[in-house]
Structures are given as structure tokens and as C-alpha cells.
Amino acid sequence: MLLLLLLKTTLQVDTAVGKEADPLETEEVVKKHGVPQHIVMQYLKGELEGEAAVKSLPSALLLIVLFALMCLSHDRPSPIHSVEHAIDFDITENANFAFSAP
């Protein structure tokens, strides 16, 4: 990541005459000229934000699990499904009350 930030940044480096257009290796620039402070700070800030995101993940997962448990305990899906199935069965099997045979 630090190398990518360094690649996106343009640095002025003294070069030999005739070699101005030659690409420099990132590691060579780092070893000879160092890394600018703002790049290191930007990298560290990104790492700290990523760490904070990972640290908040367990609490988010716990919240999801607790929400699912509360929904299941308050809605009681088994009795509701049984009643809905009984109503559906009653309507489909006993729907001949208004039917007159020819």
C-alpha cells in the first residue's frame, strides 16, 4: 500500500543527463531519497481506519444475531405458519359452500 501511494506521487529526483525519461524503481527511490512524510501519514491513517472497521465487526455481528433472535421470539413463526396453513387448507378444501351442481 505504501508503495502504491508512493507510485501515485510525483517526486523530483536528480538524474543523469540522458536518463530523464528512464523509469525509476520504487525501492530505489525509497532507499536513496526516502519517503515523504505526508505519504507515510496517509498510509498510517488508512491502516488505522481499517483497524477500526475490523474492531467494530464483532459488535455488528452480535447486533444482527440479537435482532434475529428477538424477531424469532416475538413473532413466533411456527404458530403463525400453522394458522396460515390451516386457513389456506380450509379455504381450498371447503370452498364448495357456494357451488351449485348442475
Contacts in CASP RR format, 6 or more apart in sequence:
PFRMAT RR
TARGET T0000
AUTHOR 0000-0000-0000
METHOD contacts of the structure
MODEL  1
MLLLLLLKTTLQVDTAVGKEADPLETEEVVKKHGVPQHIVMQYLKGELEG
EAAVKSLPSALLLIVLFALMCLSHDRPSPIHSVEHAIDFDITENANFAFS
AP
1 43 0 8 1.000
1 47 0 8 1.000
2 35 0 8 1.000
2 39 0 8 1.000
2 40 0 8 1.000
2 43 0 8 1.000
3 26 0 8 1.000
3 27 0 8 1.000
3 30 0 8 1.000
5 39 0 8 1.000
5 42 0 8 1.000
5 43 0 8 1.000
6 26 0 8 1.000
6 29 0 8 1.000
6 30 0 8 1.000
6 35 0 8 1.000
6 39 0 8 1.000
7 26 0 8 1.000
9 36 0 8 1.000
9 39 0 8 1.000
11 29 0 8 1.000
11 33 0 8 1.000
11 36 0 8 1.000
13 24 0 8 1.000
13 29 0 8 1.000
13 32 0 8 1.000
13 33 0 8 1.000
15 22 0 8 1.000
15 24 0 8 1.000
END
